Amino acid sequence: MMDRREKIHPDSGSLSGQPVARGTRLSVDFLLDLLASGWSEEQLLDSYPNLKRDSLRAVYAFAAQPARGERAFQPRR
């Protein structure tokens, strides 16, 4: 299983520290909003060339963690 922390991180330099897809300035919230409004993965990947498919999988995992009772960012061990 992929460690989503490799693909999603809080960006303290911009976006008020919101979690973003690594290598982009695309916040998790922004990507989830686009998906919820009907965008497909292919549309996202075509529109944002720096976004990778495995980063989208990390976005899904990040979004699912509250349902599992996990904290957004836990210290690495």
mmJSON file of the N, C-alpha and C atoms, coordinates in Angstrom:
{"data_MODEL":{"atom_site":{
"group_PDB":["ATOM","ATOM","ATOM","ATOM","ATOM","ATOM","ATOM","ATOM","ATOM","ATOM","ATOM","ATOM","ATOM","ATOM","ATOM","ATOM","ATOM","ATOM","ATOM","ATOM","ATOM","ATOM","ATOM","ATOM","ATOM","ATOM","ATOM","ATOM","ATOM","ATOM","ATOM","ATOM","ATOM","ATOM","ATOM","ATOM","ATOM","ATOM","ATOM","ATOM","ATOM","ATOM","ATOM","ATOM","ATOM","ATOM","ATOM","ATOM","ATOM","ATOM","ATOM","ATOM","ATOM","ATOM","ATOM","ATOM","ATOM","ATOM","ATOM","ATOM","ATOM","ATOM","ATOM","ATOM","ATOM","ATOM","ATOM","ATOM","ATOM","ATOM","ATOM","ATOM","ATOM","ATOM","ATOM","ATOM","ATOM","ATOM","ATOM","ATOM","ATOM","ATOM","ATOM","ATOM","ATOM","ATOM","ATOM","ATOM","ATOM","ATOM","ATOM","ATOM","ATOM","ATOM","ATOM","ATOM","ATOM","ATOM","ATOM","ATOM","ATOM","ATOM","ATOM","ATOM","ATOM","ATOM","ATOM","ATOM","ATOM","ATOM","ATOM","ATOM","ATOM","ATOM","ATOM","ATOM","ATOM","ATOM","ATOM","ATOM","ATOM","ATOM","ATOM","ATOM","ATOM","ATOM","ATOM","ATOM","ATOM","ATOM","ATOM","ATOM","ATOM","ATOM","ATOM","ATOM","ATOM","ATOM","ATOM","ATOM","ATOM","ATOM","ATOM","ATOM","ATOM","ATOM","ATOM","ATOM","ATOM","ATOM","ATOM","ATOM","ATOM","ATOM","ATOM","ATOM","ATOM","ATOM","ATOM","ATOM","ATOM","ATOM","ATOM","ATOM","ATOM","ATOM","ATOM","ATOM","ATOM","ATOM","ATOM","ATOM","ATOM","ATOM","ATOM","ATOM","ATOM","ATOM","ATOM","ATOM","ATOM","ATOM","ATOM","ATOM","ATOM","ATOM","ATOM","ATOM","ATOM","ATOM","ATOM","ATOM","ATOM","ATOM","ATOM","ATOM","ATOM","ATOM","ATOM","ATOM","ATOM","ATOM","ATOM","ATOM","ATOM","ATOM","ATOM","ATOM","ATOM","ATOM","ATOM","ATOM","ATOM","ATOM","ATOM","ATOM","ATOM","ATOM","ATOM","ATOM","ATOM","ATOM","ATOM","ATOM","ATOM","ATOM","ATOM","ATOM","ATOM","ATOM","ATOM"],
"id":[1,2,3,4,5,6,7,8,9,10,11,12,13,14,15,16,17,18,19,20,21,22,23,24,25,26,27,28,29,30,31,32,33,34,35,36,37,38,39,40,41,42,43,44,45,46,47,48,49,50,51,52,53,54,55,56,57,58,59,60,61,62,63,64,65,66,67,68,69,70,71,72,73,74,75,76,77,78,79,80,81,82,83,84,85,86,87,88,89,90,91,92,93,94,95,96,97,98,99,100,101,102,103,104,105,106,107,108,109,110,111,112,113,114,115,116,117,118,119,120,121,122,123,124,125,126,127,128,129,130,131,132,133,134,135,136,137,138,139,140,141,142,143,144,145,146,147,148,149,150,151,152,153,154,155,156,157,158,159,160,161,162,163,164,165,166,167,168,169,170,171,172,173,174,175,176,177,178,179,180,181,182,183,184,185,186,187,188,189,190,191,192,193,194,195,196,197,198,199,200,201,202,203,204,205,206,207,208,209,210,211,212,213,214,215,216,217,218,219,220,221,222,223,224,225,226,227,228,229,230,231],
"type_symbol":["N","C","C","N","C","C","N","C","C","N","C","C","N","C","C","N","C","C","N","C","C","N","C","C","N","C","C","N","C","C","N","C","C","N","C","C","N","C","C","N","C","C","N","C","C","N","C","C","N","C","C","N","C","C","N","C","C","N","C","C","N","C","C","N","C","C","N","C","C","N","C","C","N","C","C","N","C","C","N","C","C","N","C","C","N","C","C","N","C","C","N","C","C","N","C","C","N","C","C","N","C","C","N","C","C","N","C","C","N","C","C","N","C","C","N","C","C","N","C","C","N","C","C","N","C","C","N","C","C","N","C","C","N","C","C","N","C","C","N","C","C","N","C","C","N","C","C","N","C","C","N","C","C","N","C","C","N","C","C","N","C","C","N","C","C","N","C","C","N","C","C","N","C","C","N","C","C","N","C","C","N","C","C","N","C","C","N","C","C","N","C","C","N","C","C","N","C","C","N","C","C","N","C","C","N","C","C","N","C","C","N","C","C","N","C","C","N","C","C","N","C","C","N","C","C","N","C","C","N","C","C"],
"label_atom_id":["N","CA","C","N","CA","C","N","CA","C","N","CA","C","N","CA","C","N","CA","C","N","CA","C","N","CA","C","N","CA","C","N","CA","C","N","CA","C","N","CA","C","N","CA","C","N","CA","C","N","CA","C","N","CA","C","N","CA","C","N","CA","C","N","CA","C","N","CA","C","N","CA","C","N","CA","C","N","CA","C","N","CA","C","N","CA","C","N","CA","C","N","CA","C","N","CA","C","N","CA","C","N","CA","C","N","CA","C","N","CA","C","N","CA","C","N","CA","C","N","CA","C","N","CA","C","N","CA","C","N","CA","C","N","CA","C","N","CA","C","N","CA","C","N","CA","C","N","CA","C","N","CA","C","N","CA","C","N","CA","C","N","CA","C","N","CA","C","N","CA","C","N","CA","C","N","CA","C","N","CA","C","N","CA","C","N","CA","C","N","CA","C","N","CA","C","N","CA","C","N","CA","C","N","CA","C","N","CA","C","N","CA","C","N","CA","C","N","CA","C","N","CA","C","N","CA","C","N","CA","C","N","CA","C","N","CA","C","N","CA","C","N","CA","C","N","CA","C","N","CA","C","N","CA","C","N","CA","C","N","CA","C","N","CA","C","N","CA","C"],
"label_alt_id":[null,null,null,null,null,null,null,null,null,null,null,null,null,null,null,null,null,null,null,null,null,null,null,null,null,null,null,null,null,null,null,null,null,null,null,null,null,null,null,null,null,null,null,null,null,null,null,null,null,null,null,null,null,null,null,null,null,null,null,null,null,null,null,null,null,null,null,null,null,null,null,null,null,null,null,null,null,null,null,null,null,null,null,null,null,null,null,null,null,null,null,null,null,null,null,null,null,null,null,null,null,null,null,null,null,null,null,null,null,null,null,null,null,null,null,null,null,null,null,null,null,null,null,null,null,null,null,null,null,null,null,null,null,null,null,null,null,null,null,null,null,null,null,null,null,null,null,null,null,null,null,null,null,null,null,null,null,null,null,null,null,null,null,null,null,null,null,null,null,null,null,null,null,null,null,null,null,null,null,null,null,null,null,null,null,null,null,null,null,null,null,null,null,null,null,null,null,null,null,null,null,null,null,null,null,null,null,null,null,null,null,null,null,null,null,null,null,null,null,null,null,null,null,null,null,null,null,null,null,null,null],
"label_comp_id":["MET","MET","MET","MET","MET","MET","ASP","ASP","ASP","ARG","ARG","ARG","ARG","ARG","ARG","GLU","GLU","GLU","LYS","LYS","LYS","ILE","ILE","ILE","HIS","HIS","HIS","PRO","PRO","PRO","ASP","ASP","ASP","SER","SER","SER","GLY","GLY","GLY","SER","SER","SER","LEU","LEU","LEU","SER","SER","SER","GLY","GLY","GLY","GLN","GLN","GLN","PRO","PRO","PRO","VAL","VAL","VAL","ALA","ALA","ALA","ARG","ARG","ARG","GLY","GLY","GLY","THR","THR","THR","ARG","ARG","ARG","LEU","LEU","LEU","SER","SER","SER","VAL","VAL","VAL","ASP","ASP","ASP","PHE","PHE","PHE","LEU","LEU","LEU","LEU","LEU","LEU","ASP","ASP","ASP","LEU","LEU","LEU","LEU","LEU","LEU","ALA","ALA","ALA","SER","SER","SER","GLY","GLY","GLY","TRP","TRP","TRP","SER","SER","SER","GLU","GLU","GLU","GLU","GLU","GLU","GLN","GLN","GLN","LEU","LEU","LEU","LEU","LEU","LEU","ASP","ASP","ASP","SER","SER","SER","TYR","TYR","TYR","PRO","PRO","PRO","ASN","ASN","ASN","LEU","LEU","LEU","LYS","LYS","LYS","ARG","ARG","ARG","ASP","ASP","ASP","SER","SER","SER","LEU","LEU","LEU","ARG","ARG","ARG","ALA","ALA","ALA","VAL","VAL","VAL","TYR","TYR","TYR","ALA","ALA","ALA","PHE","PHE","PHE","ALA","ALA","ALA","ALA","ALA","ALA","GLN","GLN","GLN","PRO","PRO","PRO","ALA","ALA","ALA","ARG","ARG","ARG","GLY","GLY","GLY","GLU","GLU","GLU","ARG","ARG","ARG","ALA","ALA","ALA","PHE","PHE","PHE","GLN","GLN","GLN","PRO","PRO","PRO","ARG","ARG","ARG","ARG","ARG","ARG"],
"label_asym_id":["A","A","A","A","A","A","A","A","A","A","A","A","A","A","A","A","A","A","A","A","A","A","A","A","A","A","A","A","A","A","A","A","A","A","A","A","A","A","A","A","A","A","A","A","A","A","A","A","A","A","A","A","A","A","A","A","A","A","A","A","A","A","A","A","A","A","A","A","A","A","A","A","A","A","A","A","A","A","A","A","A","A","A","A","A","A","A","A","A","A","A","A","A","A","A","A","A","A","A","A","A","A","A","A","A","A","A","A","A","A","A","A","A","A","A","A","A","A","A","A","A","A","A","A","A","A","A","A","A","A","A","A","A","A","A","A","A","A","A","A","A","A","A","A","A","A","A","A","A","A","A","A","A","A","A","A","A","A","A","A","A","A","A","A","A","A","A","A","A","A","A","A","A","A","A","A","A","A","A","A","A","A","A","A","A","A","A","A","A","A","A","A","A","A","A","A","A","A","A","A","A","A","A","A","A","A","A","A","A","A","A","A","A","A","A","A","A","A","A","A","A","A","A","A","A","A","A","A","A","A","A"],
"label_entity_id":["1","1","1","1","1","1","1","1","1","1","1","1","1","1","1","1","1","1","1","1","1","1","1","1","1","1","1","1","1","1","1","1","1","1","1","1","1","1","1","1","1","1","1","1","1","1","1","1","1","1","1","1","1","1","1","1","1","1","1","1","1","1","1","1","1","1","1","1","1","1","1","1","1","1","1","1","1","1","1","1","1","1","1","1","1","1","1","1","1","1","1","1","1","1","1","1","1","1","1","1","1","1","1","1","1","1","1","1","1","1","1","1","1","1","1","1","1","1","1","1","1","1","1","1","1","1","1","1","1","1","1","1","1","1","1","1","1","1","1","1","1","1","1","1","1","1","1","1","1","1","1","1","1","1","1","1","1","1","1","1","1","1","1","1","1","1","1","1","1","1","1","1","1","1","1","1","1","1","1","1","1","1","1","1","1","1","1","1","1","1","1","1","1","1","1","1","1","1","1","1","1","1","1","1","1","1","1","1","1","1","1","1","1","1","1","1","1","1","1","1","1","1","1","1","1","1","1","1","1","1","1"],
"label_seq_id":[1,1,1,2,2,2,3,3,3,4,4,4,5,5,5,6,6,6,7,7,7,8,8,8,9,9,9,10,10,10,11,11,11,12,12,12,13,13,13,14,14,14,15,15,15,16,16,16,17,17,17,18,18,18,19,19,19,20,20,20,21,21,21,22,22,22,23,23,23,24,24,24,25,25,25,26,26,26,27,27,27,28,28,28,29,29,29,30,30,30,31,31,31,32,32,32,33,33,33,34,34,34,35,35,35,36,36,36,37,37,37,38,38,38,39,39,39,40,40,40,41,41,41,42,42,42,43,43,43,44,44,44,45,45,45,46,46,46,47,47,47,48,48,48,49,49,49,50,50,50,51,51,51,52,52,52,53,53,53,54,54,54,55,55,55,56,56,56,57,57,57,58,58,58,59,59,59,60,60,60,61,61,61,62,62,62,63,63,63,64,64,64,65,65,65,66,66,66,67,67,67,68,68,68,69,69,69,70,70,70,71,71,71,72,72,72,73,73,73,74,74,74,75,75,75,76,76,76,77,77,77],
"pdbx_PDB_ins_code":[null,null,null,null,null,null,null,null,null,null,null,null,null,null,null,null,null,null,null,null,null,null,null,null,null,null,null,null,null,null,null,null,null,null,null,null,null,null,null,null,null,null,null,null,null,null,null,null,null,null,null,null,null,null,null,null,null,null,null,null,null,null,null,null,null,null,null,null,null,null,null,null,null,null,null,null,null,null,null,null,null,null,null,null,null,null,null,null,null,null,null,null,null,null,null,null,null,null,null,null,null,null,null,null,null,null,null,null,null,null,null,null,null,null,null,null,null,null,null,null,null,null,null,null,null,null,null,null,null,null,null,null,null,null,null,null,null,null,null,null,null,null,null,null,null,null,null,null,null,null,null,null,null,null,null,null,null,null,null,null,null,null,null,null,null,null,null,null,null,null,null,null,null,null,null,null,null,null,null,null,null,null,null,null,null,null,null,null,null,null,null,null,null,null,null,null,null,null,null,null,null,null,null,null,null,null,null,null,null,null,null,null,null,null,null,null,null,null,null,null,null,null,null,null,null,null,null,null,null,null,null],
"Cartn_x":[0.846,0.0,0.888,0.511,1.269,1.128,2.209,2.171,1.76,0.537,0.011,0.845,1.622,2.46,3.553,3.851,4.823,4.235,2.915,2.245,1.445,1.057,0.253,1.02,1.126,1.82,1.213,1.308,0.82,1.793,1.267,2.116,2.1,3.07,3.131,3.53,4.117,4.554,3.443,2.36,1.221,-0.045,-1.143,-2.451,-2.711,-2.142,-2.379,-2.139,-1.184,-0.845,-1.784,-2.654,-3.558,-2.763,-3.273,-2.591,-2.714,-1.59,-1.542,-0.913,-1.164,-0.504,0.937,1.88,3.305,3.659,4.455,4.875,3.88,2.804,1.787,1.417,0.563,-0.053,-1.55,-1.902,-3.309,-3.664,-4.592,-4.977,-5.868,-5.843,-6.709,-8.165,-8.56,-9.943,-10.325,-9.42,-9.682,-9.894,-9.01,-9.128,-10.406,-10.739,-11.976,-13.213,-13.174,-14.295,-14.48,-13.373,-13.476,-14.058,-13.574,-14.105,-15.585,-15.959,-17.367,-18.259,-17.693,-18.499,-18.566,-17.918,-18.061,-16.814,-15.717,-14.48,-14.034,-13.491,-12.925,-11.44,-10.878,-9.434,-8.677,-9.134,-8.445,-8.479,-9.607,-9.683,-8.692,-8.614,-7.666,-6.228,-5.902,-4.53,-4.173,-5.133,-4.885,-4.757,-5.553,-5.569,-4.39,-3.889,-2.8,-1.666,-0.764,0.289,1.215,1.377,2.228,1.54,0.244,-0.521,-0.372,-0.098,0.102,-1.025,-1.274,-2.347,-2.153,-0.911,-0.707,-0.952,-0.8,-1.158,-2.664,-3.427,-4.886,-5.289,-4.635,-4.929,-4.645,-3.586,-3.263,-4.331,-4.879,-5.97,-7.173,-7.507,-8.631,-8.359,-7.142,-6.789,-6.852,-6.38,-6.424,-7.868,-8.733,-10.144,-10.864,-10.423,-11.084,-10.673,-9.572,-9.066,-9.997,-10.786,-11.698,-12.723,-13.13,-14.087,-13.459,-12.135,-11.429,-10.955,-11.234,-10.833,-9.372,-8.715,-7.303,-7.147,-6.004,-5.667,-5.063,-5.194,-4.704,-3.194,-2.441,-0.995,-0.514,0.059,0.623,2.127,2.82,4.282,4.789,5.833,6.463,7.226,7.252,7.99,9.19],
"Cartn_y":[-1.191,0.0,1.25,2.219,3.455,4.307,4.914,5.872,7.208,7.624,8.853,10.068,10.0,11.146,11.401,10.411,10.628,11.491,11.532,12.239,13.453,13.492,14.601,15.204,16.52,17.169,18.539,19.047,20.403,21.403,22.365,23.365,24.641,24.772,25.946,27.201,27.031,28.181,28.845,28.132,28.697,27.966,28.482,27.876,27.693,28.546,28.539,27.186,26.442,25.157,24.02,24.229,23.157,22.001,20.776,19.649,19.733,19.505,19.576,18.307,18.065,16.976,17.41,16.6,16.932,17.234,18.278,18.675,19.581,19.921,20.816,21.856,22.773,23.702,23.411,22.171,21.751,21.163,21.82,21.325,20.095,19.285,18.108,18.545,19.6,20.096,20.471,21.168,21.595,20.383,19.392,18.193,17.42,17.292,16.588,17.342,18.669,19.46,19.251,19.206,18.961,17.569,16.574,15.211,15.157,15.817,15.827,16.541,17.495,18.228,17.506,16.333,15.54,15.375,16.006,15.825,14.377,13.852,12.501,12.592,11.455,11.423,11.859,11.388,11.735,13.238,13.885,15.334,16.045,15.581,16.188,16.007,14.793,14.502,15.258,15.414,16.168,17.664,18.168,19.602,20.045,19.141,19.461,18.46,18.731,17.771,17.356,18.183,17.811,16.844,16.695,15.777,14.361,13.428,12.031,11.163,10.049,9.138,8.642,8.341,7.862,8.974,10.226,11.334,11.392,11.103,11.054,9.932,8.802,7.708,8.161,8.917,9.443,10.432,11.216,12.14,11.349,10.254,9.425,8.855,8.373,7.807,8.883,10.078,11.192,11.516,11.543,11.879,10.805,9.571,8.463,8.344,8.936,8.711,9.148,10.219,10.532,9.41,8.723,7.628,6.471,6.38,5.336,5.845,7.104,7.667,8.047,8.256,8.63,10.141,10.596,12.008,12.296,13.538,13.908,13.725,14.248,14.133,13.633,12.461,11.869,11.896,12.052,12.052,10.727,10.826,9.607,8.929,7.632,6.877,6.248],
"Cartn_z":[0.0,0.0,0.0,-0.792,-0.927,0.337,0.736,1.832,1.231,1.517,0.895,1.242,2.34,2.714,1.691,0.857,-0.207,-1.317,-1.417,-2.511,-2.06,-0.788,-0.256,0.919,0.939,2.049,2.3,3.528,3.793,3.178,2.465,1.812,2.638,3.524,4.398,3.635,2.446,1.66,0.869,0.656,-0.074,0.343,-0.069,0.21,1.701,2.523,3.974,4.623,4.117,4.707,4.362,3.372,2.962,2.367,2.511,1.879,0.36,-0.307,-1.77,-2.325,-3.604,-4.315,-4.559,-4.115,-4.229,-5.688,-5.878,-7.214,-7.911,-7.204,-7.766,-6.712,-7.104,-6.155,-6.092,-6.343,-6.356,-4.998,-4.309,-2.99,-3.127,-2.091,-2.041,-2.185,-1.473,-1.555,-2.986,-3.664,-5.045,-5.946,-5.829,-6.669,-6.357,-5.08,-4.712,-5.207,-5.146,-5.66,-7.161,-7.902,-9.344,-9.617,-8.893,-9.067,-8.707,-7.619,-7.19,-8.192,-8.933,-9.915,-11.264,-11.346,-12.553,-13.4,-13.007,-13.773,-13.65,-14.713,-14.674,-14.321,-13.936,-13.693,-14.938,-16.09,-17.343,-17.591,-17.312,-17.487,-16.564,-15.325,-14.388,-14.87,-15.251,-15.68,-16.955,-17.862,-19.095,-18.816,-17.866,-17.574,-16.709,-15.903,-14.972,-15.173,-16.107,-16.474,-15.325,-14.306,-13.169,-12.219,-12.355,-11.512,-12.059,-11.193,-11.593,-11.034,-11.705,-11.296,-9.86,-9.473,-8.106,-7.084,-7.495,-6.606,-6.407,-7.455,-7.304,-6.353,-6.436,-5.493,-4.06,-3.886,-2.557,-2.086,-3.014,-2.673,-2.165,-2.831,-2.389,-0.994,-0.777,0.525,1.607,1.281,2.225,2.589,1.587,1.814,2.625,2.512,3.204,4.67,5.063,6.409,7.534,7.415,8.522,8.777,7.737,7.903,8.683,8.642,9.39,10.742,11.053,12.333,12.422,11.279,11.27,11.274,11.8,11.723,10.364,9.9,8.578,8.454,9.394,9.343,10.686,10.662,11.869,11.743,12.861,12.783,12.233,11.417,10.896,12.017,11.943,12.963,12.369],
"occupancy":[1.0,1.0,1.0,1.0,1.0,1.0,1.0,1.0,1.0,1.0,1.0,1.0,1.0,1.0,1.0,1.0,1.0,1.0,1.0,1.0,1.0,1.0,1.0,1.0,1.0,1.0,1.0,1.0,1.0,1.0,1.0,1.0,1.0,1.0,1.0,1.0,1.0,1.0,1.0,1.0,1.0,1.0,1.0,1.0,1.0,1.0,1.0,1.0,1.0,1.0,1.0,1.0,1.0,1.0,1.0,1.0,1.0,1.0,1.0,1.0,1.0,1.0,1.0,1.0,1.0,1.0,1.0,1.0,1.0,1.0,1.0,1.0,1.0,1.0,1.0,1.0,1.0,1.0,1.0,1.0,1.0,1.0,1.0,1.0,1.0,1.0,1.0,1.0,1.0,1.0,1.0,1.0,1.0,1.0,1.0,1.0,1.0,1.0,1.0,1.0,1.0,1.0,1.0,1.0,1.0,1.0,1.0,1.0,1.0,1.0,1.0,1.0,1.0,1.0,1.0,1.0,1.0,1.0,1.0,1.0,1.0,1.0,1.0,1.0,1.0,1.0,1.0,1.0,1.0,1.0,1.0,1.0,1.0,1.0,1.0,1.0,1.0,1.0,1.0,1.0,1.0,1.0,1.0,1.0,1.0,1.0,1.0,1.0,1.0,1.0,1.0,1.0,1.0,1.0,1.0,1.0,1.0,1.0,1.0,1.0,1.0,1.0,1.0,1.0,1.0,1.0,1.0,1.0,1.0,1.0,1.0,1.0,1.0,1.0,1.0,1.0,1.0,1.0,1.0,1.0,1.0,1.0,1.0,1.0,1.0,1.0,1.0,1.0,1.0,1.0,1.0,1.0,1.0,1.0,1.0,1.0,1.0,1.0,1.0,1.0,1.0,1.0,1.0,1.0,1.0,1.0,1.0,1.0,1.0,1.0,1.0,1.0,1.0,1.0,1.0,1.0,1.0,1.0,1.0,1.0,1.0,1.0,1.0,1.0,1.0,1.0,1.0,1.0,1.0,1.0,1.0],
"B_iso_or_equiv":[0.0,0.0,0.0,0.0,0.0,0.0,0.0,0.0,0.0,0.0,0.0,0.0,0.0,0.0,0.0,0.0,0.0,0.0,0.0,0.0,0.0,0.0,0.0,0.0,0.0,0.0,0.0,0.0,0.0,0.0,0.0,0.0,0.0,0.0,0.0,0.0,0.0,0.0,0.0,0.0,0.0,0.0,0.0,0.0,0.0,0.0,0.0,0.0,0.0,0.0,0.0,0.0,0.0,0.0,0.0,0.0,0.0,0.0,0.0,0.0,0.0,0.0,0.0,0.0,0.0,0.0,0.0,0.0,0.0,0.0,0.0,0.0,0.0,0.0,0.0,0.0,0.0,0.0,0.0,0.0,0.0,0.0,0.0,0.0,0.0,0.0,0.0,0.0,0.0,0.0,0.0,0.0,0.0,0.0,0.0,0.0,0.0,0.0,0.0,0.0,0.0,0.0,0.0,0.0,0.0,0.0,0.0,0.0,0.0,0.0,0.0,0.0,0.0,0.0,0.0,0.0,0.0,0.0,0.0,0.0,0.0,0.0,0.0,0.0,0.0,0.0,0.0,0.0,0.0,0.0,0.0,0.0,0.0,0.0,0.0,0.0,0.0,0.0,0.0,0.0,0.0,0.0,0.0,0.0,0.0,0.0,0.0,0.0,0.0,0.0,0.0,0.0,0.0,0.0,0.0,0.0,0.0,0.0,0.0,0.0,0.0,0.0,0.0,0.0,0.0,0.0,0.0,0.0,0.0,0.0,0.0,0.0,0.0,0.0,0.0,0.0,0.0,0.0,0.0,0.0,0.0,0.0,0.0,0.0,0.0,0.0,0.0,0.0,0.0,0.0,0.0,0.0,0.0,0.0,0.0,0.0,0.0,0.0,0.0,0.0,0.0,0.0,0.0,0.0,0.0,0.0,0.0,0.0,0.0,0.0,0.0,0.0,0.0,0.0,0.0,0.0,0.0,0.0,0.0,0.0,0.0,0.0,0.0,0.0,0.0,0.0,0.0,0.0,0.0,0.0,0.0],
"pdbx_formal_charge":[null,null,null,null,null,null,null,null,null,null,null,null,null,null,null,null,null,null,null,null,null,null,null,null,null,null,null,null,null,null,null,null,null,null,null,null,null,null,null,null,null,null,null,null,null,null,null,null,null,null,null,null,null,null,null,null,null,null,null,null,null,null,null,null,null,null,null,null,null,null,null,null,null,null,null,null,null,null,null,null,null,null,null,null,null,null,null,null,null,null,null,null,null,null,null,null,null,null,null,null,null,null,null,null,null,null,null,null,null,null,null,null,null,null,null,null,null,null,null,null,null,null,null,null,null,null,null,null,null,null,null,null,null,null,null,null,null,null,null,null,null,null,null,null,null,null,null,null,null,null,null,null,null,null,null,null,null,null,null,null,null,null,null,null,null,null,null,null,null,null,null,null,null,null,null,null,null,null,null,null,null,null,null,null,null,null,null,null,null,null,null,null,null,null,null,null,null,null,null,null,null,null,null,null,null,null,null,null,null,null,null,null,null,null,null,null,null,null,null,null,null,null,null,null,null,null,null,null,null,null,null],
"auth_seq_id":[1,1,1,2,2,2,3,3,3,4,4,4,5,5,5,6,6,6,7,7,7,8,8,8,9,9,9,10,10,10,11,11,11,12,12,12,13,13,13,14,14,14,15,15,15,16,16,16,17,17,17,18,18,18,19,19,19,20,20,20,21,21,21,22,22,22,23,23,23,24,24,24,25,25,25,26,26,26,27,27,27,28,28,28,29,29,29,30,30,30,31,31,31,32,32,32,33,33,33,34,34,34,35,35,35,36,36,36,37,37,37,38,38,38,39,39,39,40,40,40,41,41,41,42,42,42,43,43,43,44,44,44,45,45,45,46,46,46,47,47,47,48,48,48,49,49,49,50,50,50,51,51,51,52,52,52,53,53,53,54,54,54,55,55,55,56,56,56,57,57,57,58,58,58,59,59,59,60,60,60,61,61,61,62,62,62,63,63,63,64,64,64,65,65,65,66,66,66,67,67,67,68,68,68,69,69,69,70,70,70,71,71,71,72,72,72,73,73,73,74,74,74,75,75,75,76,76,76,77,77,77],
"auth_comp_id":["MET","MET","MET","MET","MET","MET","ASP","ASP","ASP","ARG","ARG","ARG","ARG","ARG","ARG","GLU","GLU","GLU","LYS","LYS","LYS","ILE","ILE","ILE","HIS","HIS","HIS","PRO","PRO","PRO","ASP","ASP","ASP","SER","SER","SER","GLY","GLY","GLY","SER","SER","SER","LEU","LEU","LEU","SER","SER","SER","GLY","GLY","GLY","GLN","GLN","GLN","PRO","PRO","PRO","VAL","VAL","VAL","ALA","ALA","ALA","ARG","ARG","ARG","GLY","GLY","GLY","THR","THR","THR","ARG","ARG","ARG","LEU","LEU","LEU","SER","SER","SER","VAL","VAL","VAL","ASP","ASP","ASP","PHE","PHE","PHE","LEU","LEU","LEU","LEU","LEU","LEU","ASP","ASP","ASP","LEU","LEU","LEU","LEU","LEU","LEU","ALA","ALA","ALA","SER","SER","SER","GLY","GLY","GLY","TRP","TRP","TRP","SER","SER","SER","GLU","GLU","GLU","GLU","GLU","GLU","GLN","GLN","GLN","LEU","LEU","LEU","LEU","LEU","LEU","ASP","ASP","ASP","SER","SER","SER","TYR","TYR","TYR","PRO","PRO","PRO","ASN","ASN","ASN","LEU","LEU","LEU","LYS","LYS","LYS","ARG","ARG","ARG","ASP","ASP","ASP","SER","SER","SER","LEU","LEU","LEU","ARG","ARG","ARG","ALA","ALA","ALA","VAL","VAL","VAL","TYR","TYR","TYR","ALA","ALA","ALA","PHE","PHE","PHE","ALA","ALA","ALA","ALA","ALA","ALA","GLN","GLN","GLN","PRO","PRO","PRO","ALA","ALA","ALA","ARG","ARG","ARG","GLY","GLY","GLY","GLU","GLU","GLU","ARG","ARG","ARG","ALA","ALA","ALA","PHE","PHE","PHE","GLN","GLN","GLN","PRO","PRO","PRO","ARG","ARG","ARG","ARG","ARG","ARG"],
"auth_asym_id":["A","A","A","A","A","A","A","A","A","A","A","A","A","A","A","A","A","A","A","A","A","A","A","A","A","A","A","A","A","A","A","A","A","A","A","A","A","A","A","A","A","A","A","A","A","A","A","A","A","A","A","A","A","A","A","A","A","A","A","A","A","A","A","A","A","A","A","A","A","A","A","A","A","A","A","A","A","A","A","A","A","A","A","A","A","A","A","A","A","A","A","A","A","A","A","A","A","A","A","A","A","A","A","A","A","A","A","A","A","A","A","A","A","A","A","A","A","A","A","A","A","A","A","A","A","A","A","A","A","A","A","A","A","A","A","A","A","A","A","A","A","A","A","A","A","A","A","A","A","A","A","A","A","A","A","A","A","A","A","A","A","A","A","A","A","A","A","A","A","A","A","A","A","A","A","A","A","A","A","A","A","A","A","A","A","A","A","A","A","A","A","A","A","A","A","A","A","A","A","A","A","A","A","A","A","A","A","A","A","A","A","A","A","A","A","A","A","A","A","A","A","A","A","A","A","A","A","A","A","A","A"],
"auth_atom_id":["N","CA","C","N","CA","C","N","CA","C","N","CA","C","N","CA","C","N","CA","C","N","CA","C","N","CA","C","N","CA","C","N","CA","C","N","CA","C","N","CA","C","N","CA","C","N","CA","C","N","CA","C","N","CA","C","N","CA","C","N","CA","C","N","CA","C","N","CA","C","N","CA","C","N","CA","C","N","CA","C","N","CA","C","N","CA","C","N","CA","C","N","CA","C","N","CA","C","N","CA","C","N","CA","C","N","CA","C","N","CA","C","N","CA","C","N","CA","C","N","CA","C","N","CA","C","N","CA","C","N","CA","C","N","CA","C","N","CA","C","N","CA","C","N","CA","C","N","CA","C","N","CA","C","N","CA","C","N","CA","C","N","CA","C","N","CA","C","N","CA","C","N","CA","C","N","CA","C","N","CA","C","N","CA","C","N","CA","C","N","CA","C","N","CA","C","N","CA","C","N","CA","C","N","CA","C","N","CA","C","N","CA","C","N","CA","C","N","CA","C","N","CA","C","N","CA","C","N","CA","C","N","CA","C","N","CA","C","N","CA","C","N","CA","C","N","CA","C","N","CA","C","N","CA","C","N","CA","C","N","CA","C","N","CA","C","N","CA","C"],
"pdbx_PDB_model_num":[1,1,1,1,1,1,1,1,1,1,1,1,1,1,1,1,1,1,1,1,1,1,1,1,1,1,1,1,1,1,1,1,1,1,1,1,1,1,1,1,1,1,1,1,1,1,1,1,1,1,1,1,1,1,1,1,1,1,1,1,1,1,1,1,1,1,1,1,1,1,1,1,1,1,1,1,1,1,1,1,1,1,1,1,1,1,1,1,1,1,1,1,1,1,1,1,1,1,1,1,1,1,1,1,1,1,1,1,1,1,1,1,1,1,1,1,1,1,1,1,1,1,1,1,1,1,1,1,1,1,1,1,1,1,1,1,1,1,1,1,1,1,1,1,1,1,1,1,1,1,1,1,1,1,1,1,1,1,1,1,1,1,1,1,1,1,1,1,1,1,1,1,1,1,1,1,1,1,1,1,1,1,1,1,1,1,1,1,1,1,1,1,1,1,1,1,1,1,1,1,1,1,1,1,1,1,1,1,1,1,1,1,1,1,1,1,1,1,1,1,1,1,1,1,1,1,1,1,1,1,1]
}}}
